[in-house]
Each structure stands twice: as C-alpha cells, then as structure tokens.
Amino acid sequence: MSLQQSCPCGTGATYDACCGRLHRGAAQAETAEELMRSRYSAYAVGHVDHLFRTWHPRTRPEDLSPQPLHWTGLEIVDIVAGGRGDDTGVVELEAHYLDPDGRAHTLHERSRFERRGGRWVYVAAEPD
C-alpha cells in the first residue's frame, strides 16, 4: 500500500498520516477507537506484527496468520468510553469483506479494549 493512499480504516486521511504511523511504531493509539481502526487497517494490509503487539497477551491466539480475505470497509456503530482519560473501552463495529470466492460478508463485533502499561490493547469480542 502506498503511504499516500487513503487509509483503509475510512477516516479519509492518508495511510501514512493515519494508521501507517501506528503500524510502524511512530505513534501509539490515543483512544480505543484509534487502536481498533489501526487493527482493521492491519488486517487490510497484512501487518500481522501490529496485530500481535496490540492484542492482550492472555487472549491473543498463537497463530495470527492473515486470512485470505479482502477487507472492503469499516463502520463504527457505537463507542463506550475508551477515550484519552479512560482505562477501558468498547467499540462496536461492522467490518465488510470479500471471502476468497468473492462473496460479501459483514463482521459485526463489540470489541473490548483496555490500557496495559499505558497503551491500548485489544482484549476480546464481547459475547453475543
């Protein structure tokens, strides 16, 4: 992905100015939403290292191999806390993708985040 292309997370900013700076470690997410957007973009561009670094160690799977999916869009449905002054937060999202056969799908999730060592990390999806 070109650093000057629009960021996959949908903010309208360039990848370099948005999630790219988080992926390369030049900045840390300031909010749970910013971390969630960067994680979506990491899936979209295949940046597995970022997913590993931002996943809580007690809930992180052993294998983070990228899935053969084409991520096509992200919508934020709701945000509960997760701001600069919070230690926990929930971001509800809909992530759109195409499977290897080109069929469209939507992943709906309420993602839980917490600060660990001053940094936001993804904990898990809330159960339905």
Sequence and secondary structure as in RCSB ss.txt:
>XXXX:A:sequence
MSLQQSCPCGTGATYDACCGRLHRGAAQAETAEELMRSRYSAYAVGHVDHLFRTWHPRTRPEDLSPQPLHWTGLE
IVDIVAGGRGDDTGVVELEAHYLDPDGRAHTLHERSRFERRGGRWVYVAAEPD
>XXXX:A:secstr
  TTSB TTSSSSBTTTTHHHHHTTSS  SSHHHHHHHHHHHHHHT HHHHHHTB TTT  S     S EEEEEE
EEEEEE STT SEEEEEEEEEEE TTS EEEEEEEEEEEEETTEEEEEEE   
